Amino acid sequence: MSAPWDATTNFTEKRIGRFGNSAMDANPPNMVRGALYRGPAKDRRLFTFGGSTFLANQTDPDWKPPDSDEYSMWSYDTETMTWDQYSITDAVPRRPNWGAATEAIATGIGFFLNGMLDRGSSSVLYSTTEYINNTLTHETDNQITYLGGMAIVDLTTAIARNVSTETLGSPRVAGGLVHSPGFGKTKNGTLVTFGGMRSGNEKNNTFDNGILVSHSQKNLEVCARLTCTD
């Protein structure tokens, strides 16, 4: 910084409403465990991707159940203060959450590695009910589905693709993902992933039975040599 900065005098705050326009017939969802992308260097929009509705406390007057799985990406224009939504269901049919996220700002590419589905991220799962002996049960409410693959989103065109991550082993959640533009053999750099949690019981995955990625395995891995536009 070239000049002193005082938080008591140089800081302003504004509350921004989450409202889509009338043509959308929807507002941006209020979610946790999603990704926030700064976007391309000269783009004035911010982007959100994925996430899950917080189901543990539904007393907030603004609380709403998960909406359509179709729109898992939204943008906010910091100049016009307007929201927009994007359908990328061809590559990402269900809204993922708790994946490792990063972006390559120079190329305007966002990445979301693995992650999971749960009742808060998918309107389909949220609306599904299960009966045992004609009695409504909530036994499946805690179940999750780990997701393989990595979503690669062009934040300029809102076009996405999903690439295999099978060579990384079991899908993971809550790990780290870093884009290193100066590392690797390609001009676009390399993605490095580390840590996280994986399934502890692949026949019945829940929030409670995941296990940390073992240090006896490769915990620091190069997961992609970026070509971005392939």
VMD Tcl script that draws the C-alpha trace (Angstrom):
set ca {
  {0.00 0.00 0.00}
  {1.25 3.45 -0.89}
  {-0.66 5.32 1.84}
  {-1.77 4.67 5.44}
  {-5.09 2.89 5.83}
  {-7.41 3.31 8.82}
  {-10.32 0.88 9.15}
  {-12.31 3.46 11.15}
  {-12.26 6.02 8.33}
  {-11.47 4.12 5.13}
  {-13.98 1.33 5.45}
  {-17.56 1.41 4.15}
  {-20.16 -1.31 4.37}
  {-23.34 -1.95 2.42}
  {-25.92 -4.70 2.65}
  {-26.75 -6.11 -0.78}
  {-30.06 -7.85 -1.43}
  {-30.17 -11.26 -3.06}
  {-32.87 -10.75 -5.66}
  {-33.04 -12.07 -9.19}
  {-34.97 -10.20 -11.86}
  {-38.59 -11.06 -12.65}
  {-37.63 -13.19 -15.66}
  {-35.70 -15.61 -13.43}
  {-38.61 -16.40 -11.13}
  {-35.96 -17.18 -8.48}
  {-33.54 -15.50 -6.09}
  {-29.90 -16.47 -5.50}
  {-29.85 -19.32 -2.94}
  {-28.43 -18.86 0.55}
  {-25.93 -21.70 0.90}
  {-22.82 -22.95 2.69}
  {-19.86 -25.05 1.48}
  {-19.93 -23.60 -2.03}
  {-17.28 -21.77 -4.07}
  {-16.79 -18.03 -4.58}
  {-14.82 -17.04 -7.69}
  {-13.34 -13.63 -8.30}
  {-13.72 -14.19 -12.07}
  {-11.58 -13.04 -15.02}
  {-9.18 -10.19 -14.32}
  {-11.18 -7.52 -16.22}
  {-14.64 -8.83 -15.35}
  {-16.66 -6.90 -12.77}
  {-18.71 -9.97 -11.76}
  {-18.29 -12.31 -8.81}
  {-19.42 -15.92 -9.17}
  {-20.84 -18.48 -6.77}
  {-20.92 -22.17 -7.56}
  {-22.47 -25.15 -5.77}
  {-23.21 -25.18 -2.07}
  {-25.77 -26.63 0.31}
  {-28.73 -25.14 2.17}
  {-28.11 -25.18 5.93}
  {-30.77 -27.57 7.26}
  {-29.85 -27.62 10.95}
  {-31.62 -24.33 11.69}
  {-34.70 -23.42 9.67}
  {-36.00 -20.68 11.98}
  {-34.51 -17.80 9.97}
  {-37.39 -15.90 8.29}
  {-35.35 -15.87 5.08}
  {-34.75 -19.63 5.12}
  {-35.87 -21.57 2.05}
  {-35.45 -25.23 1.08}
  {-33.07 -26.06 -1.79}
  {-34.44 -24.95 -5.13}
  {-34.02 -26.36 -8.62}
  {-30.83 -28.32 -9.31}
  {-30.61 -26.63 -12.70}
  {-28.91 -23.41 -11.63}
  {-25.80 -24.25 -9.63}
  {-23.90 -21.10 -10.70}
  {-24.79 -17.46 -10.13}
  {-23.00 -14.17 -10.76}
  {-23.21 -10.77 -9.12}
  {-22.32 -7.66 -11.12}
  {-20.51 -5.31 -8.73}
  {-21.31 -2.25 -10.89}
  {-24.99 -2.73 -11.72}
  {-25.62 -4.69 -8.48}
  {-27.63 -7.33 -10.32}
  {-27.64 -11.12 -10.18}
  {-27.69 -13.66 -13.00}
  {-28.04 -17.45 -13.10}
  {-26.49 -20.09 -15.36}
  {-27.55 -23.60 -16.26}
  {-24.57 -25.93 -16.62}
  {-26.46 -29.17 -16.03}
  {-24.91 -30.84 -19.10}
  {-21.63 -31.01 -17.19}
  {-22.90 -30.70 -13.60}
  {-26.39 -32.26 -13.35}
  {-26.70 -31.85 -9.56}
  {-25.46 -29.02 -7.35}
  {-22.25 -30.18 -5.60}
  {-20.97 -28.92 -2.27}
  {-17.89 -29.14 -0.02}
  {-15.52 -29.72 -2.94}
  {-12.09 -28.12 -3.15}
  {-12.22 -24.94 -5.22}
  {-9.78 -22.55 -6.85}
  {-9.50 -20.50 -10.02}
  {-7.07 -19.40 -12.71}
  {-7.80 -15.67 -12.93}
  {-5.62 -15.05 -15.98}
  {-7.66 -17.50 -18.05}
  {-11.00 -16.98 -16.30}
  {-11.40 -20.63 -15.30}
  {-12.96 -21.92 -12.07}
  {-12.31 -25.41 -10.68}
  {-14.35 -27.51 -8.26}
  {-12.80 -30.85 -7.29}
  {-14.96 -33.79 -6.12}
  {-17.38 -32.80 -3.34}
  {-20.66 -34.41 -2.43}
  {-24.46 -34.34 -2.72}
  {-26.76 -34.11 0.29}
  {-30.34 -33.11 1.05}
  {-29.34 -29.47 1.36}
  {-27.68 -29.27 -2.05}
  {-30.26 -31.12 -4.13}
  {-33.96 -30.34 -4.34}
  {-34.48 -33.88 -5.63}
  {-32.93 -35.42 -2.51}
  {-34.64 -32.90 -0.21}
  {-38.08 -33.79 -1.54}
  {-37.48 -37.55 -1.39}
  {-39.25 -39.38 1.42}
  {-38.79 -42.93 2.66}
  {-41.30 -45.18 4.35}
  {-40.55 -48.36 6.31}
  {-43.55 -50.51 7.23}
  {-45.82 -47.65 6.15}
  {-44.12 -45.27 8.58}
  {-42.25 -42.15 7.47}
  {-38.59 -42.45 8.45}
  {-35.72 -39.98 8.50}
  {-32.97 -42.59 8.42}
  {-31.66 -41.39 5.06}
  {-31.56 -37.68 6.01}
  {-27.92 -38.01 7.07}
  {-26.77 -39.82 3.94}
  {-24.46 -38.25 1.39}
  {-23.06 -39.18 -2.00}
  {-19.38 -38.54 -2.72}
  {-18.75 -37.13 -6.20}
  {-15.88 -38.06 -8.45}
  {-14.64 -35.76 -11.18}
  {-13.70 -32.10 -11.35}
  {-15.94 -29.38 -12.74}
  {-14.07 -26.88 -14.92}
  {-16.07 -23.73 -15.61}
  {-15.21 -21.01 -18.12}
  {-16.41 -17.98 -16.16}
  {-16.46 -15.79 -19.28}
  {-18.80 -18.00 -21.31}
  {-20.45 -19.99 -18.48}
  {-19.56 -23.22 -20.28}
  {-18.54 -26.14 -18.08}
  {-17.09 -29.61 -18.46}
  {-16.44 -32.41 -16.02}
  {-13.18 -34.37 -16.16}
  {-12.28 -37.67 -14.51}
  {-10.23 -37.70 -11.30}
  {-10.04 -41.49 -11.01}
  {-6.24 -41.43 -10.75}
  {-6.55 -39.44 -7.49}
  {-8.27 -42.34 -5.77}
  {-11.49 -42.11 -3.76}
  {-13.44 -38.84 -4.05}
  {-12.82 -36.43 -1.21}
  {-14.45 -33.44 0.45}
  {-13.12 -30.51 2.49}
  {-9.64 -30.65 0.98}
  {-7.49 -27.90 -0.47}
  {-6.92 -26.98 -4.11}
  {-4.33 -24.50 -5.36}
  {-3.65 -23.21 -8.86}
  {0.04 -22.58 -9.48}
  {0.49 -20.64 -12.75}
  {4.26 -20.98 -12.77}
  {4.50 -24.66 -11.93}
  {4.42 -27.58 -14.36}
  {5.03 -28.19 -18.02}
  {2.13 -26.24 -19.57}
  {1.81 -22.48 -19.95}
  {-1.39 -22.48 -17.90}
  {0.19 -24.00 -14.82}
  {-0.85 -26.85 -12.54}
  {-3.49 -27.68 -9.95}
  {-2.33 -29.18 -6.67}
  {-4.75 -30.82 -4.22}
  {-4.04 -31.85 -0.65}
  {-5.85 -33.22 2.39}
  {-9.56 -33.74 2.86}
  {-11.92 -36.48 3.94}
  {-13.07 -39.56 2.05}
  {-15.64 -42.29 2.47}
  {-15.26 -44.60 5.46}
  {-18.04 -46.93 4.37}
  {-18.82 -46.87 0.67}
  {-22.02 -48.87 1.17}
  {-23.55 -46.27 3.49}
  {-21.97 -42.82 3.34}
  {-23.11 -40.32 5.97}
  {-21.89 -37.08 7.52}
  {-20.60 -39.11 10.47}
  {-18.46 -41.87 8.98}
  {-15.96 -40.11 6.72}
  {-12.24 -40.56 7.37}
  {-9.35 -38.20 6.80}
  {-7.14 -38.77 3.80}
  {-4.24 -40.80 5.20}
  {-0.71 -39.42 5.30}
  {0.42 -42.91 4.30}
  {-1.18 -42.20 0.92}
  {-0.11 -39.50 -1.45}
  {-1.44 -36.42 0.31}
  {0.08 -33.89 -2.06}
  {-0.83 -34.58 -5.64}
  {-0.69 -32.91 -8.99}
  {-4.25 -33.42 -10.18}
  {-4.22 -31.62 -13.52}
  {-1.87 -30.14 -16.05}
  {-4.03 -27.27 -17.23}
  {-4.88 -26.77 -20.83}
  {-8.23 -25.22 -19.89}
  {-9.56 -24.89 -23.42}
  {-9.16 -28.50 -24.55}
}
mol new
graphics top color blue
foreach p $ca { graphics top sphere $p radius 0.5 }
foreach p [lrange $ca 0 end-1] q [lrange $ca 1 end] { graphics top cylinder $p $q radius 0.2 }
display resetview
